[in-house]
């Protein structure tokens, strides 16, 4: 893949990577998104219904749910 270089240890195992962000902006977005998902994995979750109700109360979503 162009714009991607791997760092290897003395045994040839990949231990790091350099990503050219100008050539691969979408790849960086994917890596960043995965990092956020992992960091937030243990945060409390809300149901879709609870989120919609909260948005309606805040006036950010019409009461018909559209």
N, C-alpha and C positions, 0 to 999 in steps of 0.2 A: 504494500500500500504506500503510495507516495505521501511524503510528509510525515511518516511515522518511523522512528528509529528505536530499537530496543537496546537497553543496557543489559549486558550479561555479566555473570560472575565468572570466576576462574574455571568453573565446571561447565560453562556454556548455558547455564539456566538464566532465563529472563528474570531480571529483578527490578526493572524500571522501564519507562518508556518516555520518549520525547515526541510530542505531537505538535506539528506545525499548525497553529490555530488559524492561520490565514488560509491554508489549504484544506483544513478539516474542521470547520466551525461546528458542524452538526455532530461530529464525533465527540467533541468536547462537551457539547450540551448533553449528550447521552451519559457521559462519564459523570458530569456534575449532577444530573438528575438521579443517577443511581446512588451517589454519595448522600444526597438529601434523603432519599428513601431509607437508606440504612440508618441515618442519624435519627430519623423520625419514627422508626419502627416500633418503639415502645411508648409513643405518645398515645394518649387516650383518643378513641375514635368516636365519631358522631354518625348517627344514621342519616340517610338522605332526607328523611322526613324532618328530623330535628334541625338540620341545616336549612331546609326550605322554610320552616316555621320561624327560625331566627332571622332569616333574610326578609321575610314578610313583616315581622315586628319592627325591623330596622328601616322599613320602607324601601328596600332595595329590590324587592320582588313583588309583582302584583299579587293580590290575594287569590286570583284564579290559578296561580302556580305556573303561568306561562313565562 
